[in-house]
Amino acid sequence: MRAWAVVETGKPLQEIEMPTPEPKGAEVLLEVTHAGVCHSDLHIWEGEYDLGSRGKMRLTDRGVVLPLAMGHEIVGRVVKLGPDAAGQGTKVGDLRVVYPWVGCGKCAVCQKDEENMCLTPRSLGVYQNGGYATHVLATHVKHLVDIEGVDPALAATYACSGITVYSAINKLMPIEPNEPIVLVGAGGLGLNAIAILKALGHKRICVVDVDQKKLDAAKEQGATETVLASNEGTTQRIVEACGGPVAGVIDLVNGTQTARFAFDALRKGGKLVQVGLFGGEMQIPLPLMPIRAITIQGSYVGNVKELRALIDIAKKGQIPAIPVEKQPQKNADAVLNRLKNGQITGRVVLVGAAA
């Protein structure tokens, strides 16, 4: 198979040949038709996360092996089934979104279809080759979800951007529909979060970003309030926009500055759900945690049950589409650089020759 792979961290992607996998057991081989470009791909490409005063966490120390075809938002057409995958609702020629956050497949959480919590992850596009290639191997037929009636480019974004925000929203709820929920970040995640909140019937959605163009896109997507973030005064602007301190914040950036103003904007009993991987560290005044009964929770992508539920909602036409720009797979490196430079609104999806 052909792949657009990270061969050396921080260096341009290279078009290389890799062995085409042969599906075994319940595995399924697909020809990639669409692959979303996600902000977390930048961290994999750069090879590290910023841990603030604790230094850097290098992905090679966590088992990432190069060369690697990134891409975890994948839609593909089934070309071959492993011997144990036959007769399980998928056949050659089917178009499917691929759940990428796979684990060992054997432990208790994997058996509950909560593989994103597995202690030995094997995620596609991170620990195994993903969608920046002509072919991808799904590790089990149960990880394939039918997307009939949903635009495949949009469906690809649901495998990460979609279930990531859906899972974070699930952790925040229940909140009354007219109670403001604050979203920090108006990129692909933020726009999908607005769309999903609207699909779930939520009425007040306040979006915070440093880029006015992205805030304009958030407003067009359905945000009821927007706040332009800056070095000073962001908390006060959030409180003013929302009519007081808020019950819930989902931080899709999750850097040192955003964590601070998100925490400070919470009301008594409020909850901060941290999603983004921008980096840095959080410093909080400890007495305020019990005095204000605040909850801080991390949320890591989502599980395959949430992907199935989200696709079911999308099939009913209830999720407004986010802006999706299509580019050929060969442009993967250029798209990554545009994303790094903040030049993308919504999502870019790479389109394969099989589309």
C-alpha positions, 0 to 999 in steps of 0.5 A: 500500500502507499502511505504518506508517513511520518518518517522523522518527527517534525520533518515533511511527510514522505510518500512511501510504500508499506506492506498491505496488511492481510486480515486475520481473525476478525480483522477487516481490510479497507481501502481508505476513501476519507481521512480527517486531519486532526489537531492531535496529528500535530503532536504525533508529527512533532513527536511530543507533548508539553507537560509544563514544568515536568518537561516533554513527553516523547511519543517514542517513549510511549511505543510510537514507532516510525515510519507511521501513517497517521490519521484516525478519522477514517472512512473506507470501503471493505476489500477483505474480511478475516475468516472470523469477520464473515457473517457479522454484518459487514461484507466486501464493498461496504462503506464504513467509518472505522473506530480507531481507539482500540486496545488489547481487545482482551481486558475488562474494559475492552470487553465492555467496548470501552477500549479507549480506556485500555492500558495497552492502546493500539490506536490506529494512526498512533500505534498502528498505521491509519488513514494517511494511506491507501489501505487500513486494517480494522482490528475487529469487525465490530469497530466498523459502523455503517454510515448509510445516508451520511456524507462520508467526509463528514462521517470521518470527522465523527471517529475522533472530533465527533465522539471526542466532544460527544463523550465530553458532553456526556460527562458534563450532562445533565445541564438545563437546556437554557443554562450556558455551556462554555466551549473553549476553542472554535476549531473542528472540535468546537464546531462539532460540539456546537452541532452536537449540543444543538442536536441534543436540544441545548439552547445556550452555547458560549464559544471562546477563541483567540481568532475572530474568524473562528468565532464568526464560524462558531456563530454561524454554526449556532453559538449563542454567545462568543468571547474573544480570548486575550491575555487579560480579562477573559474570565470576566468576559465569559461571565458577562456573556453568560450572565454569571459564572457557569455550570460547565466548561469543555476546554478543547484547547487545554493549555495553561491559560485556557485552564485558568480562565475556564476554572475561574469562570465556574460557579459553585458546583461547576464542572470543567471537562478537559479535552485538548492536548495543547500542553502546559500545566494547571495551577489552582488555589486548592481551598477553592476546590472544596469551597466551590465544590468544583469538579475537574475531569479529563475526557479522552476521545470516546468509545465505540458505543458512543460512535454508534450512538452518534452515527445514529443521531447523524443518520436522522439528520439532526446534527448540522454539518460543520465546514469540511474542506476536501483535499487529495491524500497527497496534500497531507503534509501541506494540510498539516502545515496549514493546521499548525499555522491556524489556517483551517476553519472546521475540518480538512478531510483527505480524499483517497483514490478509492472515494 
